[in-house]
Amino acid sequence: MTRQSHDQFAKEYLEELLTPLGTIKKSEKVKSEVQEIDVWFEPFSDQNQENLPLGLLGKMAKTQCLFEPFRNPPSEIEIRSCLLKLYAVHGDVVRKAKRENRNIAESDLPILWILTPTFSSRMIAGLGAVEMGEDWVQGVYFLPNILKTAIVVIHQLPENEDTLWLRVLGKGGTQKRAVEELTELPENNPFRENLLEILADWRKNLELRDNLSREEEEVIMNLSPAYLQQIEDWKQEGKQEGQLSLITSLLEGRFGSLDAELSGLVEKIANIPIAERTQLLLSLGNLSREELLQRLGNEEG
């Protein structure tokens, strides 16, 4: 899987969760070289996190920070690149404070959180990273204090409600179980609906690609519960418009701009029984225009 695809998903996902708590600086670039920060977060000064069930992610977001999510374990070079961006940000913050004749405390400088599914013990030892069991859970490693950096090894996190939001960014079974947990959240959860949509969109965009890698096929399977739950939610809530919009989007993604013949299939697909409709939408990427028209024609007859 290209890192760009995962980066885009991770940015949207983290921004959705963190926006109620503070300000997201989107596509922020640092001056040392043209580098873009994945997520730069500044908490609101009067935030009240107790009302938002974000668990470990909420604890991480209590101070200004940078998030750098990785789909695969970062290399030494990638770790150093993240550190370079962090210290470039620190330099910008210090220079701004000097221009404004303000003093800067260590607490005013952002912390870097590197999110990775797995990480080798060799890398952890090489970075001098250690767990702080009394204050943080298993799987969270802090570099020496002066570096203001921590690494979250997602697959080492305990599987409980507090770590759910981070485990969705994992891989394989860890991600699959987390997505299933997300779909089972109560409907009044403040993040459930929008995150299901983000996950479903990621799955949809992957499925419409040609020549999927084995990893991409695995992600599609992991995200299927969120995709199916979104469709089911729309059905239960009578969101016909939402269903039609989703079907139109899927058809456009597969066939491009819809002519009259393909546009006429949208409502026809929406009226298919849920189980058959879901199977049809899941297999859309493998159907040609002629096969789709023939299949729906046969079902109509």
C-alpha positions as CSV (number, residue, x, y, z in Angstrom):
1,M,0.0,0.0,0.0
2,T,1.3,3.5,-0.8
3,R,2.1,5.5,2.3
4,Q,0.2,8.4,0.7
5,S,-3.1,6.6,0.9
6,H,-2.7,5.7,4.6
7,D,-1.4,9.2,5.4
8,Q,-4.5,10.8,4.0
9,F,-6.8,8.5,5.9
10,A,-4.8,8.9,9.1
11,K,-4.9,12.7,8.8
12,E,-8.7,12.8,8.3
13,Y,-9.2,10.2,11.1
14,L,-7.1,12.1,13.7
15,E,-8.5,15.5,12.7
16,E,-12.0,14.2,13.2
17,L,-11.2,13.0,16.7
18,L,-9.1,16.0,17.8
19,T,-11.0,18.9,16.4
20,P,-13.4,19.1,19.4
21,L,-10.3,19.5,21.7
22,G,-8.3,22.1,19.8
23,T,-6.9,23.5,16.6
24,I,-5.5,21.4,13.7
25,K,-2.9,23.2,11.6
26,K,-3.5,21.6,8.2
27,S,-0.7,20.9,5.7
28,E,1.7,22.9,7.8
29,K,5.2,23.1,6.3
30,V,8.5,23.6,8.1
31,K,11.2,25.9,6.8
32,S,14.3,23.8,7.1
33,E,13.3,22.0,3.9
34,V,10.0,21.4,2.2
35,Q,8.5,19.0,4.7
36,E,4.8,18.6,5.6
37,I,3.7,17.8,9.1
38,D,1.0,15.1,9.2
39,V,-1.0,16.5,12.1
40,W,0.0,19.5,14.3
41,F,-2.4,19.9,17.2
42,E,-2.9,22.7,19.6
43,P,-5.5,22.1,22.5
44,F,-8.0,24.8,23.4
45,S,-7.0,26.5,26.6
46,D,-10.5,25.9,28.1
47,Q,-11.0,22.4,26.8
48,N,-13.0,19.9,28.8
49,Q,-11.9,16.4,27.7
50,E,-13.8,14.5,30.4
51,N,-16.9,14.6,28.2
52,L,-15.1,13.1,25.2
53,P,-14.3,9.4,25.4
54,L,-10.9,9.5,23.7
55,G,-9.0,7.5,26.3
56,L,-5.2,7.3,25.6
57,L,-5.5,9.6,22.5
58,G,-7.2,12.3,24.7
59,K,-4.4,12.1,27.2
60,M,-1.8,12.5,24.5
61,A,-3.7,15.6,23.2
62,K,-3.7,17.5,26.5
63,T,-0.6,19.4,25.3
64,Q,0.5,20.8,21.9
65,C,1.8,18.0,19.8
66,L,2.7,16.6,16.4
67,F,1.3,13.3,15.2
68,E,3.3,11.2,12.6
69,P,1.3,8.0,11.8
70,F,3.1,5.2,9.9
71,R,1.5,2.3,8.1
72,N,4.7,0.3,8.4
73,P,7.4,0.5,11.0
74,P,9.5,3.6,10.3
75,S,13.2,3.2,9.5
76,E,16.1,5.1,11.3
77,I,16.0,7.7,8.5
78,E,12.3,8.2,8.8
79,I,12.6,8.6,12.6
80,R,15.3,11.2,12.1
81,S,13.1,13.0,9.5
82,C,10.3,13.2,12.1
83,L,12.7,14.6,14.7
84,L,14.0,17.1,12.2
85,K,10.4,18.4,11.6
86,L,9.8,18.6,15.3
87,Y,12.9,20.7,16.0
88,A,12.2,22.9,13.0
89,V,8.8,23.6,14.6
90,H,10.5,24.3,17.9
91,G,12.7,26.8,16.1
92,D,9.7,28.6,14.6
93,V,7.9,28.8,18.0
94,V,11.0,30.2,19.7
95,R,11.6,32.8,16.9
96,K,8.0,33.9,17.0
97,A,8.2,34.3,20.8
98,K,11.3,36.5,20.5
99,R,9.6,38.7,17.9
100,E,6.7,39.1,20.4
101,N,9.1,39.6,23.3
102,R,7.7,36.6,25.1
103,N,9.5,33.9,27.2
104,I,9.2,30.3,26.1
105,A,9.0,27.4,28.6
106,E,9.6,23.8,27.8
107,S,5.9,23.1,28.2
108,D,5.2,25.5,25.3
109,L,7.1,23.4,22.8
110,P,5.1,20.6,21.1
111,I,5.7,16.9,21.7
112,L,6.2,14.5,18.9
113,W,4.0,11.3,18.8
114,I,5.2,8.7,16.3
115,L,2.4,6.1,15.7
116,T,3.5,2.7,14.3
117,P,1.9,-0.7,14.2
118,T,5.0,-2.6,15.3
119,F,8.5,-1.6,16.3
120,S,11.6,-3.8,16.9
121,S,13.3,-4.0,20.2
122,R,16.6,-3.1,18.4
123,M,15.1,0.2,17.4
124,I,13.6,0.9,20.8
125,A,17.0,0.2,22.4
126,G,18.8,2.3,19.8
127,L,16.6,5.3,20.5
128,G,17.0,4.9,24.3
129,A,13.2,4.7,24.5
130,V,11.6,3.4,27.7
131,E,8.1,2.6,28.9
132,M,6.6,4.6,31.8
133,G,4.3,2.0,33.3
134,E,3.1,4.1,36.2
135,D,1.7,6.9,34.1
136,W,1.2,5.3,30.7
137,V,0.1,2.0,29.3
138,Q,2.1,-0.8,27.7
139,G,3.3,0.1,24.2
140,V,4.0,3.8,24.8
141,Y,7.8,4.5,24.8
142,F,9.4,7.8,25.6
143,L,12.8,8.9,24.3
144,P,15.0,10.9,26.7
145,N,13.1,13.9,28.1
146,I,15.2,16.5,26.2
147,L,14.1,15.1,22.9
148,K,10.3,15.6,23.6
149,T,9.4,12.5,21.6
150,A,7.4,9.3,22.2
151,I,6.6,6.3,20.1
152,V,3.3,4.4,20.3
153,V,3.6,0.8,19.2
154,I,-0.1,0.2,18.4
155,H,0.0,-3.6,18.4
156,Q,1.4,-3.6,22.0
157,L,-1.4,-1.5,23.4
158,P,-3.9,-3.3,25.7
159,E,-7.1,-4.0,23.9
160,N,-9.6,-2.0,25.8
161,E,-11.9,1.0,25.4
162,D,-9.1,3.6,26.2
163,T,-6.9,2.5,23.3
164,L,-9.6,1.9,20.7
165,W,-9.1,5.1,18.7
166,L,-5.4,4.3,18.3
167,R,-5.8,0.6,17.5
168,V,-7.9,1.5,14.4
169,L,-4.6,2.8,12.9
170,G,-3.0,-0.6,13.4
171,K,-2.8,-3.5,10.9
172,G,-4.1,-7.0,10.5
173,G,-6.0,-8.5,13.4
174,T,-5.4,-5.5,15.6
175,Q,-7.1,-3.2,13.1
176,K,-9.9,-5.7,12.3
177,R,-10.9,-6.1,15.9
178,A,-10.8,-2.3,16.5
179,V,-13.0,-1.6,13.6
180,E,-15.5,-4.2,14.8
181,E,-15.5,-2.5,18.2
182,L,-16.0,0.9,16.6
183,T,-19.1,-0.4,14.8
184,E,-20.5,-1.6,18.1
185,L,-20.3,1.7,19.8
186,P,-23.7,3.2,20.8
187,E,-25.3,5.4,18.2
188,N,-25.0,8.5,20.5
189,N,-21.2,8.3,20.6
190,P,-20.0,11.7,19.3
191,F,-17.5,10.2,16.9
192,R,-19.1,7.0,15.7
193,E,-21.0,8.2,12.6
194,N,-18.3,10.4,11.1
195,L,-15.6,7.8,11.7
196,L,-17.6,5.1,10.1
197,E,-17.9,7.4,7.1
198,I,-14.2,8.0,7.0
199,L,-13.4,4.3,7.2
200,A,-16.0,3.4,4.6
201,D,-14.6,6.0,2.2
202,W,-11.0,4.7,2.7
203,R,-12.3,1.2,1.9
204,K,-14.3,2.4,-1.1
205,N,-11.2,4.3,-2.5
206,L,-9.0,1.2,-2.1
207,E,-11.5,-1.2,-3.7
208,L,-11.8,0.9,-6.9
209,R,-8.1,0.6,-7.6
210,D,-6.7,-1.9,-10.1
211,N,-4.1,-4.5,-9.2
212,L,-4.6,-4.4,-5.4
213,S,-1.7,-5.5,-3.3
214,R,-2.2,-8.3,-0.7
215,E,-1.9,-5.6,2.1
216,E,-4.6,-3.5,0.4
217,E,-6.9,-6.5,0.1
218,E,-6.4,-7.1,3.8
219,V,-7.3,-3.5,4.7
220,I,-10.5,-3.8,2.6
221,M,-11.4,-6.9,4.6
222,N,-10.6,-5.1,7.9
223,L,-12.7,-2.1,7.0
224,S,-15.7,-4.1,5.7
225,P,-17.6,-4.0,9.0
226,A,-17.5,-0.2,9.0
227,Y,-18.6,-0.1,5.4
228,L,-21.5,-2.5,5.9
229,Q,-22.5,-0.8,9.2
230,Q,-22.7,2.6,7.4
231,I,-25.0,1.1,4.8
232,E,-27.1,-0.5,7.5
233,D,-27.3,2.7,9.5
234,W,-28.6,4.5,6.5
235,K,-31.2,1.9,5.9
236,Q,-32.4,1.8,9.5
237,E,-32.5,5.6,9.7
238,G,-34.4,6.0,6.4
239,K,-31.5,7.9,4.8
240,Q,-32.5,7.2,1.2
241,E,-30.7,10.2,0.0
242,G,-27.5,9.0,1.7
243,Q,-27.8,5.6,0.1
244,L,-28.4,7.1,-3.3
245,S,-25.4,9.4,-2.8
246,L,-23.2,6.4,-1.9
247,I,-24.3,4.3,-4.8
248,T,-23.8,7.2,-7.2
249,S,-20.3,7.8,-5.8
250,L,-19.4,4.2,-6.2
251,L,-20.6,4.0,-9.8
252,E,-18.8,7.2,-10.7
253,G,-15.6,5.9,-9.1
254,R,-15.9,2.7,-11.1
255,F,-17.2,4.1,-14.5
256,G,-16.5,7.8,-14.4
257,S,-19.2,10.3,-15.3
258,L,-22.6,8.5,-15.4
259,D,-24.7,8.6,-18.6
260,A,-28.5,8.2,-18.5
261,E,-28.3,4.4,-18.6
262,L,-26.0,4.1,-15.6
263,S,-27.8,6.9,-13.7
264,G,-31.0,4.8,-14.1
265,L,-29.3,2.0,-12.1
266,V,-28.9,4.1,-8.9
267,E,-32.5,3.7,-7.6
268,K,-32.7,0.2,-8.9
269,I,-29.6,-0.8,-6.8
270,A,-31.0,1.0,-3.8
271,N,-34.2,-1.1,-4.0
272,I,-32.4,-4.4,-4.0
273,P,-32.6,-6.3,-0.7
274,I,-29.9,-5.2,1.7
275,A,-27.9,-8.5,1.6
276,E,-27.9,-8.6,-2.2
277,R,-27.2,-4.9,-2.5
278,T,-24.2,-5.1,-0.2
279,Q,-22.7,-8.0,-2.1
280,L,-23.2,-6.1,-5.4
281,L,-21.5,-3.0,-4.1
282,L,-18.6,-5.0,-2.6
283,S,-18.0,-6.7,-5.9
284,L,-18.5,-3.5,-8.1
285,G,-14.8,-3.1,-8.7
286,N,-14.7,-6.5,-10.6
287,L,-17.7,-5.8,-12.8
288,S,-17.6,-4.3,-16.3
289,R,-20.4,-1.9,-17.4
290,E,-22.0,-4.6,-19.5
291,E,-21.8,-7.2,-16.7
292,L,-23.5,-4.7,-14.3
293,L,-26.3,-3.9,-16.8
294,Q,-26.8,-7.6,-17.5
295,R,-26.9,-8.5,-13.8
296,L,-29.4,-5.9,-12.9
297,G,-31.5,-6.6,-16.0
298,N,-31.6,-10.3,-15.0
299,E,-32.6,-9.4,-11.4
300,E,-35.3,-7.1,-12.6
301,G,-36.7,-9.8,-14.8
